């Protein structure tokens, strides 16, 4: 039995109803025996699932299989490797309800997707790109935007949070004008876990002003249901590092199909095409033609770059398949139940979590000194992390339960946290 079939069968045995801890433990935990063995060996309670997700046993199997293809077939491995890449794209399209799977373009980081978009914006040599973004974007996005501003390529209109470190959709909307080229914001904030509301109004306002919209969905992908076709954003970036358990390097950019050519070819100067490109974006890639003008492949393949990293898809596909089979709606409900339980246990241990009305997959504990708090938690046997709020400077300890955390483990974690932070 291959690993994909094993996962499909395990999920099928759960039935169609809401996830239950007993069902998860019985049917899904056997897919994670290496991780569960580590839990027993170390005694550590892992609550940093919002950071580096815990891999399935299938990851090592699938990576080894692709390495075997290299050893056995040498350059003959490329056919299954390309199939693997396209399976990666199809699984993502399924999870985010994108009807055109080749609109999903593999990238090695979400930042790479952002750069591809910035380098696709039409540019008058006498002007800069006008980009609206929040101060709460993840460090790589924030740094890329600032680097473009420093280089004179873009002018960034920064939207600040309120006094609580949260972002109001109206504050973003108020900065969008007919001079705006691109609007960048996170669906779920990486510090507070804030789930942005009124996303449709932000997109509608941007489009009414002929601006494009890029959504960073890294902390939403796999945890918040996304209907990409219905959302009507122009671009979305995310990756498998966190909730999809796919490790580093398995990221992607999704492009609204209205921006993609069905035939490919040489784009017009005012067409939307990126200069972040390479030979896999060429039309008739393996014909090795050398036209004087760039002839792009049709669809999302026009946004590919150079030779892809196939082992990345081998490491990411098992987690993608698991999420696709379970369904994000069911995972979201289970996650919220776990978060509520953990918050109740924290309160019983004299820790008051910060709970937002709209939030992603992790629980917050405010802290004056997040770095010291994390060291204390680590020493107590709880693996978590903390980030400072860009506006307030207050640290937020982030705790993210997932499928491998039982209620007994969360109860123990809350006790350890209460002792460590007392």
Buried (B, 14 or more C-beta within 10 A) or exposed (E): EEBBEBBBEBBEEBEEEEBEBEBBBEBBBEBBEEBBEBBEEEEBBBBBBBBBBBBBBBBBBBBEBBBEBBEEEEEEBBEBBBEBBBBBBBBBBBBBBBEBBBBBBBBBBBBBBBBBBBBBBEBEEEEBBBBBBBBBBBEBBBEBBBEBBEEEBBBBBBBBBEEEBBBBBEEBBEBBEEEBBBBBBBBBBBBBBBBBEBBEEBBBBBBEBEBBBBBBBBBBBBBBEBEBBEBBBBBBBBBBBBBBBBBBBBBBBBBBBEBBBEEBBEBEEEEBBBEBBEEBBBBEBEEEEEEEEBBBBBBBBBBBBEEBBBBBBBBBBBBBBBBBBBBBEBBBEBBEBBBEBBBEBBEEBEBEBBEBEEBBBBBBBBBEEBEEBBEBBBEBBBBBBBBBBBBBEBBBBBBBBBBBBBBEBBBBBBBBBBEBBE
